[in-house]
Amino acid sequence: MAETIMQNPEHLSAVELEAGLDHIRRSPGDDGTLDLIVARPQTNEREVLQEGQLDADEGLIGDNWKVASASYSKDGKPDYESQINIMNARAAALIAQSKDRWPLAGDQLYVDFDLSEENAPPGTRLAIGEAILEITPPPHLGCKKFTQRFGLDAMKFVNSDVGKALHLRGVNARIIQPGTIRVGDRVEKVAP
């Protein structure tokens, strides 16, 4: 069942956010886990899933990526370069402060895995469950909604030079191989 997004006015300061960087930097670089799957059936709605289906044309089944993406594009077509948004679970935990608030970030997949530019640059392929995703070049940055939900310091934190290098706001990806994914599945890099 989809839930409407609720706001929480308490946000961490820049100092509190920066204190969590070492924990985020210790994310596994080769063998991680899928910690959360979230579908966005409508704008400002979230549905937490234990299992999801990734489809090369539709994205995460039950998610509104295709419709929302097409509505923002100049040509009215969905942007396959941002088909799936993936966020580091440790960054989400720090910024959101509680797991029930992770979905506010707006990503579909939350992984305990090093998504930094050094470890997972564009072109990196990740196997998750039966699916394979490829990280794409478009940056995934904090926006107005992210600022409203987590505060100005959080937006500056993820968009800082360090935040961008670590991809604290997450990465965009496209589906290379469709398949079933489940919370707890391994996340690992695979050769193209």
WOGILIN-V285954 format. One record per backbone hydrogen bond with DSSP energy under -0.5 kcal/mol. NH is the residue of the N-H (numbers start at 0). CO is the residue of the C=O. Records with the same first field share a line. If there is no record, write none. Layout:
NH->CO ; CO
//
This chain:
2->45
4->43
10->8
16->12
17->13
18->14
19->16
20->17
23->19
24->20
25->21 ; 22
26->23
31->186
32->111
33->184
34->32 ; 109
35->109
36->48
37->107
38->46
40->38
44->41
45->2
46->38
48->36
51->180
53->51 ; 178
54->52 ; 58
58->54
60->52 ; 58
62->59
63->39
67->63
68->64
69->65
70->66
71->67 ; 68
72->68
79->77
81->78
82->79
83->172
85->170
86->108
88->110
91->87
92->88
93->89
94->90
95->91
96->92
100->97
101->98
103->100
104->101
105->102
107->84
108->84
109->35
110->86
111->32
112->110
113->27
114->112
116->164
119->115
122->134
123->120
124->189
125->132
126->187
127->125 ; 130
128->185
129->179
130->127
131->176
132->125
133->173
134->123
135->171
140->138
146->142
147->143
148->144
149->145
150->146
154->150
155->151
156->152
157->153
158->154
159->155 ; 156
163->159
164->160
165->161
166->162
167->162
169->166
170->85
171->137
172->83
173->133
175->131 ; 173
176->131
178->53
180->51
182->49
183->33
184->181
186->31
187->126
188->29
189->124
//
